[in-house]
Amino acid sequence: MASKKGTSGFISEFKQFIARGNVMDMAVGVIIGGAFGKISTSLVNDVIMPVISMLTGGISFDDWKIVLKAAVAGADGAIDPATEVAIRYGTFLATILDFLIIAFAVFCLIRAINNLHRKKEEAPAAPPAPPEPSAEEKLLTEIRDLLKEQK
């Protein structure tokens, strides 16, 4: 019976954790980050790499590799590319480029947020109200006003 009570406490604690706003914000960030990752990967694979490939004489980044063991022919005489053992550094470079694009985007986002925070902190505060005159100043002002009235 004690384990049932412990389980319900665990579940209610988990519900409280999920209901917090920062967890929901984090979930939204993960989902948007995943979508942005796909966009970045497409940018690298479909836009940047073809241009680099063209500049390197039509060599695809997928072809940039060091073959450790060549592919062998199958029973039907056709070469089976799955049997090749190679270090595919072209694909690795594409992945590094993809990472750098995502890291740069995150850097720009964080920098923009930090600038907004700095602007809020640097916003000029309302000028302080002039200090209340002291009792002596009030008395002298009244005396001055009375003397002006007598003239």
C-alpha positions, 0 to 999 in steps of 0.5 A: 500500500505504501508503494501506491501512495509513493507512486501517486506522490511521484505522479503529482510531483511530475504533473507539477513539474510539467505544468511549470512555464519554463518546462513548456518553454523548453519543450517549445524550444526543443521543437523549434530547434529540431525544425531549425536543424532540418532547415540548416541541414537542407541549407548545407546539403541543398544550397551550400554543398552544390556550390562548393562541389561546383567550385571543386570541379563537380566533386560531391562532398559525398565522394570526399572519402578515404577508402580503407577497403574497396567495395566487392562484387556480389554474386551477380557481378555487380559492385555492392557499395555497402561492402566498402569501408571508407572514412567519409570526411566530406560528409563530416565536413558538411555536418561541421558546417551544419553545426556552425550555422546552427551555433551562429544562429543561436549566438545571434539569438542570445546576443539579441536577447542580451542586448534587449536586457542591457537596454532595459537596464540602461533605460534612463530612470525618471529624474528624481523629484526635487527634494522637499524644502526644509522647514527653514526654507519654508519659513524664509519663503513665507517671510519673503512673501510677507515682505513683498505684500507689505511693499 
